[in-house]
Amino acid sequence: MGRVDGKVAVVTGGAEGLGRATCLLLAQEGAKVAVTDVNDAGGKAVAAEINSAGGTAKYWHLDVSDEGQVKSVFGKVAKAFDDITVLVNNAGIGDLPSTPTHELTVERWDQVMNVNVKGVFFCTKHAIPYMKKAKGGSIIDISSIYGLVGAPDVPAYHASKGAVRVMAKTDALLYAPDNIRVNSVHPGFIWTSLVQEYVRTLGLTPEQGLQMLKDLHPIGHPGEPIDIAYGILYLASNESKFVTGSELVIDGGYTAR
C-alpha cells in the first residue's frame, strides 16, 4: 500500500528538478499525478516515465501566472481524475543575474512575482473548491531558506519566497475548518538547473560551485531533489494529518547557524 494511495496531486513546475522528483515519488506511492509545466517536452517525458512504470499520470501545459489557464487546467485535471486532493505549488523562477534593489527594474520584479507569488495564489484559489468538495486536501507551497532568512542578493526572489511562507500560514488558518492543510517547504541549495544557473552567474565552474555549496551547509553538501520530494510526500500523506501552517525546513543545517 502506497503512502498516498487514492490521492490526486497537481504538481506545478513538474518537468524537472524538484518537481520531477516529486511527481515520480508521489506516483510511486500511489497518487494519480497531474504533471504541469511550460516545458512541454520535459513534462510529457515525466508523465510517460510514470505511466511506463505502472503509475498514473497525465501532462498539461500550464503557465501559473495566467489565471485563465490555471482555472481551465484544474478543471481538466478534476474531470480526468475525478478529484484534486493535493497541490504542490512548486513552479518558480529565479531573479538572475543578481541585481541590487536600487537597480532592479519593475519589469524584472513583476516577472518574478507573477510566477512565484501570483502563481501560488491562482493555483491555491482554484484548487480549494475541489478540495472542499472532496472534504479535505493538502497544499504544499515551495518556499526557500530565503523565505526564512535574508541574503545580500536576488531581492525579488527572496521577497517572493517570504510571501509564499506567510501565504501558506494564512491559507492554513482560512481552510482548517474544511480539513484542508497548507504548509510551506524551505529547501536549502539543491543541485538543480536553477542553482546551476546561479553558480554560472557567479563566474564559477560547476566544481567550484559545488565546493561553495558544500561550505554553506553544515552537513557538508548540497541537497538532491529527492530530499525535498520526500518532505513533500510526508505533507501530502495522511501521516501529517495534524500538521498545518508549518514550515518544513530541509536545508542541511543552513538556517541552524
N, C-alpha and C positions, 0 to 999 in steps of 0.2 A: 504494500500500500504506500502510495506516494504522500509526501508531506503537504501537497496542495491539490490532492485529488478533487475533482469536481469544480474547481475554481476556473474562472475565465479572466485572463490577465491581458491588459493592454500595456505594452511597453513602448514608450516613445524613444526615438533615437536607438532603435533596436538593431541597426545594421552592423555595428562594430563596437569594439571596446567593451565598456561596462554593460551596455545594452545587449550586445550579442551574448555575452556570458550569462546575463540574467535570463534572456529568452531560452537559451539552451537548458539552463538549470531548472527553471520553472516547468518547462515541458517534460524534462526527465523525471520530475517529481509529481507529474500527473495533471498539470494545468493545461487547458487549451490556451494557446498564446496568439494574440494579435500582434504581429511584428509591424511596427510603423516607423517610417523614416522618410527623408527626402532622397536618400541614397537607394534608388530602386534596385540596382543590381545587387548591392550588399544585402538589402532586406529580403529580397527574393531568395538569395542563397541561404540565409539563416532559416527561413521557413522551410525550404527544401531539405536542409540538413535535419531539421526536427522531424519532418514527415518521414524521411528515409530511415530514421532511427526508431520509428514506430510511435512517435508523438503526434500531436495535433496542432497545426499552426497554419495561419494564413498571413499574407503580407498586404498592407495597404500603404499607399503613398500618403504622407501626412506632413504638412508644414504646420507646426503647432502654433505659429504666430498668426494663423488665419483662422478666425473663429468659425467661419462657414465650413471650412474643411474639417475642423475638429468635430463639429456637430454632425456632419454628414458621415464621416468615417466611423464615429462611435455608434451611430445608428446602424451602419452596415455590420459592424462587429457584433452588436447585440442580436441582429437578425440572423447572422451566420452561426453564432454560438449560444444563442438564447439567453445571454446574460452578460453583465460586466460586474465582476466582484473584486478585482484587483486592478489598480492603476499604478504604474511605475512612471513617474514624471522624471525621465532621465535625459530627454533631449536638451542639449545646451551647446552654446558656442563660447569660445574664448574671447579675450579682449587683447588681441595681439596685432602688431608688436606693442609692448607696454608703453603707455603714454601717460605722463603725469596729468593730474586733474586739470590744471590750468591750461593744458594744451589739447585736451580731449575735445573732439568735435561732438556736437549734439547728434549728428548722424550716427557716429560710432556708438554713442551712449544708447540711442534709441534702438539700434540694431541688436545690441546685447540684451537690453531689457525686453524687447519684443519676443525674443525666443526664450530667454531664461526665466523671465517673470510672467509676462503675459501668457506664455505657453503653458506654464503651470496653472495659472488662473483659468484659462479656457478649458484645459483638459479636466481639471477638477470640477468646474462648473457643469460640464456636460456628462461627466461620469456619475455625479451624485444622484440624478434621478433614477438611473439604472440600479444603483446600489440600494437606494431606498426601496425600490420595487423588490429587490432580492432580499430585503430585510437585513442588510449588512454588507460590509466590504472593508477593504484595506487600501489606503492610498499611501504611497511611499514617494516622498519628494527628495530628489537627489540634490543636496546642497554641497558643502565642501568644508574642509577645515577653515576656509576663509569665510564661512558663514558664522564662525565662532571667534576667530582671531583676525587681526589685520596683518598686512604686509605692505611694503612701500612699492607696489606695482599694480598693474591692471585694475584700476579703481572701479571701472564699470562692472567687471566680472565679480569682484568682491562684494560690491553693493548688491548685485543681483542675488548672490548666494546668501547674503544676510537676509534679504527679503524673503527668500524661499523658506528659510528657517522659521521665521515668525508667521508666515502664511500657514505653515503646517500646524503650528500651535493654535492659531485662530480657528482653522477648519476642524481641528480635533475637538475643540470646545463646542463649535457650532453643531457638529454632526454626531457627537457622542450619544445623544438620545435616539439616534437612528441606527445604533450599533455599527457606525462607520468609523473606523480608526484611521488617524492620519499621523504619520511620523516622518521625520527627516533623517537622511543618512549623510554622514560627513566623511567622505574619503580623504585620506592623505594623498600624496602623489602616487598615482597609479600609472604604470608604463603603458599608456595608450597613445594614439596618434596626436591627441591634444597636448599631452605632456611632451611628447617628442618634438612637436612644433615649438612649444615654449623653449625647450632646450636649444633648438636651432636659432631662435631669435636672440639668444644669449651669446651666440657665436661659439657654442660648444659642440664637439663631436658627440655622437651617441655614447661613446665610452666615458668621456669627460662628464656628460650629463648624468649618467648612471652613478658615477662616483659622487657627484654633488648631491644626488638624491639619497645615496647611502648615508652621507654625512648628516643630512637633515633629519633622518628618522632614527631614534634611539635603538630600534630593533635591528638596524643595520642594512636595510634595503628598502626600495620602494615596493608598493603592493602590486598585485596582479588583479585583473578584472574579476576573477573567480572569488577573490577575497571579499569583494563588495557584493557579488551575486549571492553569496551565502547569507550575508546580512539581510539582503532584500528578501530572500526565501523565508527567513525566520519571521520577518514582519508581515509577509503575505500569508503565512500559515496561521492556523488556529493556536499554535504554540505561544503566540504573542497576544492572545485574546485580552490580556489585562494591560496592554501597552498602547498608549496613545498620547500624543502631544510630546513625545520624547525625541531625543537626539541620539542616534546610534553612531558613535564615532569609531571609525575603522581607519586608523592613521599611523600605525606602527609607533605610537608614543609621541607623535609630533606635538600635540597640544598638551601633553602632560608636563612639559618643561616649564 
